[in-house]
Amino acid sequence: SGLPMHTLYLGSRGGLGFGDEELSGIGNLVAEEFESFTMFPAMGFYRGKTLPSLVIKIGAHDTVLVRSTARKLGRLLEQEAVGLEFDGRYHRILTGGE
């Protein structure tokens, strides 16, 4: 019972954080694929430096669709990869960005 939980981790471009327009674009992209989800800001760390980040939690049976959405988000943000946590494991989803 219940939906499997997927968590996406997005780092901000150049460590500058996310602007309102960027957050809106991210939310709209995820909303095209999923009826409900939660987004919240976080502070990540990459190579010893802090990085304003965004966490997106999606309850869904379709892991393939979550991975596809992660790739789209990475391309939108011009990132090489997006983090995906699923079933207690962390995966680096290559996006074809940059």
N, C-alpha and C positions, 0 to 999 in steps of 0.2 A: 504494500500500500504506500501511497505517497509517490512523489516524483524524485528521481535522482537529482542531486544538487551539483551544478557546475559553477565554478567561480573563475571569472576572467580577471586578469591583472594587466592594466595598461599603465605604462609610464608616460609622463608628459614629454612633449617635444622640447629638447634642450633644457629640461628641468625648470621650465617656466610656469608650470601649472596649466590648468585648463580654463579657458575663457568661456563665457556664456554661450557664444556661438558654437564653439567646439563641443561643449557639453550637450547642447541641443542636437547637433549632428550625430553624436554618439548615441544619444537616447533614441532619436528617430530611426537610426539604422537598426538598433536592437529591436525596437518596437515593430519594425516591418516583419520580423521573424517570430517574435514571441509575444504572447498576449500579456504577460506580466513578468517583471524582473525588478531587481533592486540595484541601484547604483549609489556608491558612497565614496567620498574622498579618503585617501590614505597617504601615509608617508612611506615610500619604499626606499630601499638602499641598493645602489648599483655601483660596483667597483669602489666601495668605500665612501661614496657620496650619497647624500639624501636626494630623493627624487619624488616630487609630488606625483601621486599616482591615483588611479581610479580603480575601484573594485566593482565588478558587476556580478551579481548572483542570479542564476537562472535555474529554475526547476523545470527539467524537461527529460523526456525519454529519448529524444533524438540527439545523441552526442555528435553525430555527423553534422547536423545543422548547427550545433554550437561551435564546432571547429570551423565550419564555413564562415560563420558570423565573426569569429575571432580573426580569421584571415582578412575579411572585409574591413574590420576595425583597424587592423594593422596597416592596411593600404591607405585608409582614410587618414591615419595619423602619420603616415610615411615611416613606419617602424619595420624593422627586420623581423621581429617576432612579438607574439603576445603570450603571456602566461595563462595556462589553463590548469586548474586543479579539479580533478574528478576522481571519485572512488578512492580518495586518500592518496592520490599520486599527482605530482606536478609534471606538466608537459609544456614544452616550448613549441608553440605553433608558429612555424615559419610563414611569413605573409607574402613574400615577394616584393615587399616595400623596400625603400632606399636603394 
